Every structure is written in structure tokens, then in C-alpha cells.
């Protein structure tokens, strides 16, 4: 079984990863002119925002545990 500290570390890394990925998609959106590609990347970026919120919730649950 994982300790609270180990789980906290895992979810903190997941949160950072999701934030980094979202930033990459946002950077791509800023540098692409094709609206079809922008729309697809925006959808993916929106999904990343959901992932970020879920990671924050998991981190919060572990932190409060």
C-alpha cells in the first residue's frame, strides 16, 4: 500500500504533467493557422483542463486523508 506522502507525490506529478501538456496544446494553437487543426487542438486542450481539475481533486483528497 502507498503512503500518503507517496500518493501525494504521484498526484502532484500527474497534475504537473497535465498542466505541461495543456501548455503545449495552447502553444500549438497560437502558432497554427489551420482552423480545423485549431478546433481539434482546442477540444483536446479542453479535455486537459478536465484532467487538471480531476488531478487537483485527487491531490486534495490525498492531502486531506
N, C-alpha and C positions, 0 to 999 in steps of 0.2 A: 504494500500500500504506500502511496506517496504521502509525504509530509505536507503540511500546509505551506511551508516555505517552498518546497519543490513545485507544488501545483501553482503557487503564486508566480514563480519564476516562469513556468511553462506558459501560463496565460498572459503574462506580461510580454513574453517573446512573440506570442501569437498576435497580440494587439499591435505591437511594433511592426510586425510583418505585414499585417493588413493595412496599416497606415502607410507604410512604404509602397505597397502595391497600388493603393489608391493614388498616391502622389505620381507614380509612374504613368498611370492611365490619364490623369489630369494633364501631365506634361505632354503626352502624346496628343491629346485633344487640342491643346494650344498650338501644336506645330503641324497639324494636318488640315488640309483644305477640303478634303472629300467629305461631304455631308453624310453619306451613307456610313462611312467608317467612323465619323464623329458620333453618329447616333448609336452605333453598336458599342463603341468605347464608353459612351455616357451611360448606357444601360449596365455595362459591366461595372463601371465606377459606382453607380447607384447600389449595385449588389455589394460592393466592397464596403460601402457605408453601413449596410445592414450587418455585415460581418464584423465591422468595428464595434457597433453597438452591442452585438452578441458577446464579443470578446470582453468588452467593458463589464457587461453583466456577469459573466463568468468570473472575471477578476474580482469584482465586487463581492460575489457570493463567497469565494475562497477567502477573501480578506476579512469578511465578517464571521466566518466559520470558527 
